[in-house]
Amino acid sequence: MPKRVYQPKKIKRIRTHGFLKRLSMASGLDVLKRRRAKGRAKLTVAKKLKQK
């Protein structure tokens, strides 16, 4: 049986969908603007990752 497609990684998730990544692109700023306008409590998956 093959391996499942989704293998969760916190660091990868934050680097791909995180707040700083959104800020770095014009399209990402549009995403944040839409989510603010809609009244989302969470704009992105996470703003920072806690270091161990």
PDB file of N, CA, C and O in Angstrom:
ATOM      1  N   MET A   1       0.840  -1.194   0.000  1.00  0.00           N
ATOM      2  CA  MET A   1       0.000   0.000   0.000  1.00  0.00           C
ATOM      3  C   MET A   1       0.882   1.254   0.000  1.00  0.00           C
ATOM      4  O   MET A   1       1.828   1.329   0.785  1.00  0.00           O
ATOM      5  N   PRO A   2       0.599   2.233  -0.855  1.00  0.00           N
ATOM      6  CA  PRO A   2       1.433   3.431  -0.913  1.00  0.00           C
ATOM      7  C   PRO A   2       1.253   4.341   0.290  1.00  0.00           C
ATOM      8  O   PRO A   2       0.259   4.270   1.011  1.00  0.00           O
ATOM      9  N   LYS A   3       2.235   5.185   0.479  1.00  0.00           N
ATOM     10  CA  LYS A   3       2.219   6.162   1.556  1.00  0.00           C
ATOM     11  C   LYS A   3       1.122   7.195   1.311  1.00  0.00           C
ATOM     12  O   LYS A   3       0.821   7.523   0.163  1.00  0.00           O
ATOM     13  N   ARG A   4       0.535   7.698   2.367  1.00  0.00           N
ATOM     14  CA  ARG A   4      -0.504   8.717   2.236  1.00  0.00           C
ATOM     15  C   ARG A   4       0.100  10.040   1.752  1.00  0.00           C
ATOM     16  O   ARG A   4       1.277  10.317   1.981  1.00  0.00           O
ATOM     17  N   VAL A   5      -0.716  10.841   1.087  1.00  0.00           N
ATOM     18  CA  VAL A   5      -0.242  12.074   0.465  1.00  0.00           C
ATOM     19  C   VAL A   5       0.147  13.135   1.503  1.00  0.00           C
ATOM     20  O   VAL A   5       1.204  13.756   1.393  1.00  0.00           O
ATOM     21  N   TYR A   6      -0.705  13.337   2.502  1.00  0.00           N
ATOM     22  CA  TYR A   6      -0.473  14.413   3.482  1.00  0.00           C
ATOM     23  C   TYR A   6       0.380  13.937   4.647  1.00  0.00           C
ATOM     24  O   TYR A   6      -0.069  13.145   5.475  1.00  0.00           O
ATOM     25  N   GLN A   7       1.613  14.425   4.704  1.00  0.00           N
ATOM     26  CA  GLN A   7       2.530  14.119   5.802  1.00  0.00           C
ATOM     27  C   GLN A   7       2.826  15.426   6.528  1.00  0.00           C
ATOM     28  O   GLN A   7       3.759  16.132   6.146  1.00  0.00           O
ATOM     29  N   PRO A   8       2.064  15.771   7.559  1.00  0.00           N
ATOM     30  CA  PRO A   8       2.156  17.102   8.172  1.00  0.00           C
ATOM     31  C   PRO A   8       3.524  17.446   8.767  1.00  0.00           C
ATOM     32  O   PRO A   8       4.157  16.634   9.442  1.00  0.00           O
ATOM     33  N   LYS A   9       3.952  18.672   8.494  1.00  0.00           N
ATOM     34  CA  LYS A   9       5.182  19.242   9.053  1.00  0.00           C
ATOM     35  C   LYS A   9       4.873  20.685   9.441  1.00  0.00           C
ATOM     36  O   LYS A   9       4.439  21.476   8.604  1.00  0.00           O
ATOM     37  N   LYS A  10       5.095  21.025  10.703  1.00  0.00           N
ATOM     38  CA  LYS A  10       4.767  22.372  11.190  1.00  0.00           C
ATOM     39  C   LYS A  10       5.567  23.459  10.473  1.00  0.00           C
ATOM     40  O   LYS A  10       5.009  24.466  10.037  1.00  0.00           O
ATOM     41  N   ILE A  11       6.870  23.248  10.357  1.00  0.00           N
ATOM     42  CA  ILE A  11       7.756  24.271   9.770  1.00  0.00           C
ATOM     43  C   ILE A  11       7.370  24.525   8.308  1.00  0.00           C
ATOM     44  O   ILE A  11       7.301  25.677   7.879  1.00  0.00           O
ATOM     45  N   LYS A  12       7.122  23.477   7.557  1.00  0.00           N
ATOM     46  CA  LYS A  12       6.750  23.589   6.142  1.00  0.00           C
ATOM     47  C   LYS A  12       5.433  24.343   5.995  1.00  0.00           C
ATOM     48  O   LYS A  12       5.287  25.195   5.119  1.00  0.00           O
ATOM     49  N   ARG A  13       4.477  24.016   6.866  1.00  0.00           N
ATOM     50  CA  ARG A  13       3.163  24.666   6.832  1.00  0.00           C
ATOM     51  C   ARG A  13       3.281  26.172   7.071  1.00  0.00           C
ATOM     52  O   ARG A  13       2.652  26.972   6.379  1.00  0.00           O
ATOM     53  N   ILE A  14       4.095  26.545   8.061  1.00  0.00           N
ATOM     54  CA  ILE A  14       4.261  27.959   8.390  1.00  0.00           C
ATOM     55  C   ILE A  14       5.017  28.707   7.295  1.00  0.00           C
ATOM     56  O   ILE A  14       4.665  29.836   6.952  1.00  0.00           O
ATOM     57  N   ARG A  15       6.048  28.083   6.752  1.00  0.00           N
ATOM     58  CA  ARG A  15       6.827  28.741   5.698  1.00  0.00           C
ATOM     59  C   ARG A  15       6.030  28.914   4.414  1.00  0.00           C
ATOM     60  O   ARG A  15       6.281  29.847   3.650  1.00  0.00           O
ATOM     61  N   THR A  16       5.081  28.036   4.172  1.00  0.00           N
ATOM     62  CA  THR A  16       4.275  28.106   2.955  1.00  0.00           C
ATOM     63  C   THR A  16       3.054  28.995   3.119  1.00  0.00           C
ATOM     64  O   THR A  16       2.708  29.746   2.208  1.00  0.00           O
ATOM     65  N   HIS A  17       2.390  28.916   4.285  1.00  0.00           N
ATOM     66  CA  HIS A  17       1.119  29.604   4.485  1.00  0.00           C
ATOM     67  C   HIS A  17       1.146  30.610   5.622  1.00  0.00           C
ATOM     68  O   HIS A  17       0.101  31.131   6.011  1.00  0.00           O
ATOM     69  N   GLY A  18       2.332  30.892   6.164  1.00  0.00           N
ATOM     70  CA  GLY A  18       2.437  31.755   7.333  1.00  0.00           C
ATOM     71  C   GLY A  18       2.264  33.243   7.037  1.00  0.00           C
ATOM     72  O   GLY A  18       2.170  33.661   5.883  1.00  0.00           O
ATOM     73  N   PHE A  19       2.225  34.017   8.101  1.00  0.00           N
ATOM     74  CA  PHE A  19       1.976  35.457   8.019  1.00  0.00           C
ATOM     75  C   PHE A  19       3.071  36.176   7.224  1.00  0.00           C
ATOM     76  O   PHE A  19       2.768  37.008   6.369  1.00  0.00           O
ATOM     77  N   LEU A  20       4.326  35.864   7.497  1.00  0.00           N
ATOM     78  CA  LEU A  20       5.430  36.537   6.803  1.00  0.00           C
ATOM     79  C   LEU A  20       5.439  36.206   5.314  1.00  0.00           C
ATOM     80  O   LEU A  20       5.778  37.053   4.489  1.00  0.00           O
ATOM     81  N   LYS A  21       5.070  34.981   4.974  1.00  0.00           N
ATOM     82  CA  LYS A  21       4.983  34.579   3.568  1.00  0.00           C
ATOM     83  C   LYS A  21       3.878  35.365   2.865  1.00  0.00           C
ATOM     84  O   LYS A  21       4.050  35.812   1.731  1.00  0.00           O
ATOM     85  N   ARG A  22       2.745  35.531   3.544  1.00  0.00           N
ATOM     86  CA  ARG A  22       1.639  36.310   2.983  1.00  0.00           C
ATOM     87  C   ARG A  22       2.065  37.769   2.751  1.00  0.00           C
ATOM     88  O   ARG A  22       1.740  38.363   1.723  1.00  0.00           O
ATOM     89  N   LEU A  23       2.790  38.328   3.712  1.00  0.00           N
ATOM     90  CA  LEU A  23       3.232  39.725   3.600  1.00  0.00           C
ATOM     91  C   LEU A  23       4.221  39.929   2.461  1.00  0.00           C
ATOM     92  O   LEU A  23       4.314  41.026   1.912  1.00  0.00           O
ATOM     93  N   SER A  24       4.953  38.892   2.103  1.00  0.00           N
ATOM     94  CA  SER A  24       6.022  39.032   1.123  1.00  0.00           C
ATOM     95  C   SER A  24       5.528  39.075  -0.330  1.00  0.00           C
ATOM     96  O   SER A  24       6.310  39.348  -1.241  1.00  0.00           O
ATOM     97  N   MET A  25       4.237  38.806  -0.547  1.00  0.00           N
ATOM     98  CA  MET A  25       3.703  38.792  -1.912  1.00  0.00           C
ATOM     99  C   MET A  25       2.472  39.685  -2.011  1.00  0.00           C
ATOM    100  O   MET A  25       1.713  39.815  -1.051  1.00  0.00           O
ATOM    101  N   ALA A  26       2.278  40.295  -3.167  1.00  0.00           N
ATOM    102  CA  ALA A  26       1.106  41.139  -3.382  1.00  0.00           C
ATOM    103  C   ALA A  26      -0.176  40.319  -3.254  1.00  0.00           C
ATOM    104  O   ALA A  26      -1.161  40.783  -2.680  1.00  0.00           O
ATOM    105  N   SER A  27      -0.158  39.109  -3.789  1.00  0.00           N
ATOM    106  CA  SER A  27      -1.343  38.242  -3.702  1.00  0.00           C
ATOM    107  C   SER A  27      -1.604  37.826  -2.249  1.00  0.00           C
ATOM    108  O   SER A  27      -2.753  37.650  -1.843  1.00  0.00           O
ATOM    109  N   GLY A  28      -0.541  37.675  -1.484  1.00  0.00           N
ATOM    110  CA  GLY A  28      -0.677  37.333  -0.068  1.00  0.00           C
ATOM    111  C   GLY A  28      -1.317  38.460   0.719  1.00  0.00           C
ATOM    112  O   GLY A  28      -2.119  38.221   1.622  1.00  0.00           O
ATOM    113  N   LEU A  29      -0.959  39.700   0.370  1.00  0.00           N
ATOM    114  CA  LEU A  29      -1.573  40.867   1.013  1.00  0.00           C
ATOM    115  C   LEU A  29      -3.063  40.920   0.697  1.00  0.00           C
ATOM    116  O   LEU A  29      -3.872  41.310   1.539  1.00  0.00           O
ATOM    117  N   ASP A  30      -3.415  40.525  -0.520  1.00  0.00           N
ATOM    118  CA  ASP A  30      -4.828  40.460  -0.906  1.00  0.00           C
ATOM    119  C   ASP A  30      -5.573  39.429  -0.057  1.00  0.00           C
ATOM    120  O   ASP A  30      -6.711  39.655   0.354  1.00  0.00           O
ATOM    121  N   VAL A  31      -4.921  38.306   0.198  1.00  0.00           N
ATOM    122  CA  VAL A  31      -5.515  37.260   1.039  1.00  0.00           C
ATOM    123  C   VAL A  31      -5.786  37.819   2.442  1.00  0.00           C
ATOM    124  O   VAL A  31      -6.878  37.653   2.985  1.00  0.00           O
ATOM    125  N   LEU A  32      -4.778  38.483   3.019  1.00  0.00           N
ATOM    126  CA  LEU A  32      -4.932  39.063   4.357  1.00  0.00           C
ATOM    127  C   LEU A  32      -6.039  40.113   4.381  1.00  0.00           C
ATOM    128  O   LEU A  32      -6.827  40.178   5.325  1.00  0.00           O
ATOM    129  N   LYS A  33      -6.089  40.932   3.332  1.00  0.00           N
ATOM    130  CA  LYS A  33      -7.117  41.977   3.240  1.00  0.00           C
ATOM    131  C   LYS A  33      -8.521  41.362   3.216  1.00  0.00           C
ATOM    132  O   LYS A  33      -9.426  41.826   3.909  1.00  0.00           O
ATOM    133  N   ARG A  34      -8.683  40.309   2.406  1.00  0.00           N
ATOM    134  CA  ARG A  34      -9.983  39.622   2.329  1.00  0.00           C
ATOM    135  C   ARG A  34     -10.372  39.001   3.661  1.00  0.00           C
ATOM    136  O   ARG A  34     -11.531  39.071   4.071  1.00  0.00           O
ATOM    137  N   ARG A  35      -9.406  38.395   4.334  1.00  0.00           N
ATOM    138  CA  ARG A  35      -9.701  37.730   5.604  1.00  0.00           C
ATOM    139  C   ARG A  35     -10.024  38.746   6.696  1.00  0.00           C
ATOM    140  O   ARG A  35     -10.875  38.490   7.548  1.00  0.00           O
ATOM    141  N   ARG A  36      -9.350  39.901   6.675  1.00  0.00           N
ATOM    142  CA  ARG A  36      -9.678  40.970   7.627  1.00  0.00           C
ATOM    143  C   ARG A  36     -11.086  41.502   7.367  1.00  0.00           C
ATOM    144  O   ARG A  36     -11.858  41.720   8.301  1.00  0.00           O
ATOM    145  N   ALA A  37     -11.413  41.710   6.091  1.00  0.00           N
ATOM    146  CA  ALA A  37     -12.726  42.230   5.716  1.00  0.00           C
ATOM    147  C   ALA A  37     -13.842  41.267   6.136  1.00  0.00           C
ATOM    148  O   ALA A  37     -14.927  41.697   6.528  1.00  0.00           O
ATOM    149  N   LYS A  38     -13.569  39.986   6.053  1.00  0.00           N
ATOM    150  CA  LYS A  38     -14.555  38.970   6.425  1.00  0.00           C
ATOM    151  C   LYS A  38     -14.686  38.832   7.939  1.00  0.00           C
ATOM    152  O   LYS A  38     -15.685  38.320   8.445  1.00  0.00           O
ATOM    153  N   GLY A  39     -13.646  39.302   8.661  1.00  0.00           N
ATOM    154  CA  GLY A  39     -13.689  39.249  10.124  1.00  0.00           C
ATOM    155  C   GLY A  39     -13.131  37.969  10.712  1.00  0.00           C
ATOM    156  O   GLY A  39     -13.539  37.542  11.793  1.00  0.00           O
ATOM    157  N   ARG A  40     -12.199  37.358  10.000  1.00  0.00           N
ATOM    158  CA  ARG A  40     -11.581  36.127  10.490  1.00  0.00           C
ATOM    159  C   ARG A  40     -10.797  36.380  11.771  1.00  0.00           C
ATOM    160  O   ARG A  40     -10.070  37.368  11.871  1.00  0.00           O
ATOM    161  N   ALA A  41     -10.940  35.497  12.744  1.00  0.00           N
ATOM    162  CA  ALA A  41     -10.178  35.594  13.995  1.00  0.00           C
ATOM    163  C   ALA A  41      -8.709  35.261  13.732  1.00  0.00           C
ATOM    164  O   ALA A  41      -7.812  35.882  14.304  1.00  0.00           O
ATOM    165  N   LYS A  42      -8.470  34.267  12.854  1.00  0.00           N
ATOM    166  CA  LYS A  42      -7.106  33.865  12.503  1.00  0.00           C
ATOM    167  C   LYS A  42      -6.866  34.235  11.045  1.00  0.00           C
ATOM    168  O   LYS A  42      -7.566  33.759  10.152  1.00  0.00           O
ATOM    169  N   LEU A  43      -5.875  35.083  10.813  1.00  0.00           N
ATOM    170  CA  LEU A  43      -5.563  35.498   9.444  1.00  0.00           C
ATOM    171  C   LEU A  43      -4.748  34.447   8.701  1.00  0.00           C
ATOM    172  O   LEU A  43      -4.925  34.239   7.501  1.00  0.00           O
ATOM    173  N   THR A  44      -3.849  33.786   9.436  1.00  0.00           N
ATOM    174  CA  THR A  44      -2.992  32.769   8.814  1.00  0.00           C
ATOM    175  C   THR A  44      -2.913  31.564   9.757  1.00  0.00           C
ATOM    176  O   THR A  44      -3.436  31.598  10.871  1.00  0.00           O
ATOM    177  N   VAL A  45      -2.253  30.504   9.294  1.00  0.00           N
ATOM    178  CA  VAL A  45      -2.140  29.286  10.116  1.00  0.00           C
ATOM    179  C   VAL A  45      -1.399  29.548  11.418  1.00  0.00           C
ATOM    180  O   VAL A  45      -1.764  29.007  12.462  1.00  0.00           O
ATOM    181  N   ALA A  46      -0.365  30.371  11.363  1.00  0.00           N
ATOM    182  CA  ALA A  46       0.385  30.721  12.574  1.00  0.00           C
ATOM    183  C   ALA A  46       1.272  31.917  12.270  1.00  0.00           C
ATOM    184  O   ALA A  46       1.746  32.071  11.145  1.00  0.00           O
ATOM    185  N   LYS A  47       1.496  32.756  13.258  1.00  0.00           N
ATOM    186  CA  LYS A  47       2.361  33.905  13.065  1.00  0.00           C
ATOM    187  C   LYS A  47       3.809  33.562  13.358  1.00  0.00           C
ATOM    188  O   LYS A  47       4.722  34.122  12.751  1.00  0.00           O
ATOM    189  N   LYS A  48       4.019  32.634  14.295  1.00  0.00           N
ATOM    190  CA  LYS A  48       5.394  32.211  14.585  1.00  0.00           C
ATOM    191  C   LYS A  48       5.379  30.804  15.131  1.00  0.00           C
ATOM    192  O   LYS A  48       4.355  30.329  15.623  1.00  0.00           O
ATOM    193  N   LEU A  49       6.502  30.145  15.047  1.00  0.00           N
ATOM    194  CA  LEU A  49       6.648  28.793  15.559  1.00  0.00           C
ATOM    195  C   LEU A  49       7.422  28.863  16.870  1.00  0.00           C
ATOM    196  O   LEU A  49       8.474  29.498  16.939  1.00  0.00           O
ATOM    197  N   LYS A  50       6.911  28.222  17.895  1.00  0.00           N
ATOM    198  CA  LYS A  50       7.611  28.207  19.179  1.00  0.00           C
ATOM    199  C   LYS A  50       8.868  27.357  19.056  1.00  0.00           C
ATOM    200  O   LYS A  50       8.828  26.227  18.570  1.00  0.00           O
ATOM    201  N   GLN A  51       9.979  27.921  19.505  1.00  0.00           N
ATOM    202  CA  GLN A  51      11.243  27.181  19.485  1.00  0.00           C
ATOM    203  C   GLN A  51      11.341  26.309  20.726  1.00  0.00           C
ATOM    204  O   GLN A  51      10.927  26.726  21.808  1.00  0.00           O
ATOM    205  N   LYS A  52      11.875  25.121  20.588  1.00  0.00           N
ATOM    206  CA  LYS A  52      12.013  24.216  21.724  1.00  0.00           C
ATOM    207  C   LYS A  52      13.202  24.587  22.566  1.00  0.00           C
ATOM    208  O   LYS A  52      13.475  23.932  23.571  1.00  0.00           O
TER     209      LYS A  52
END
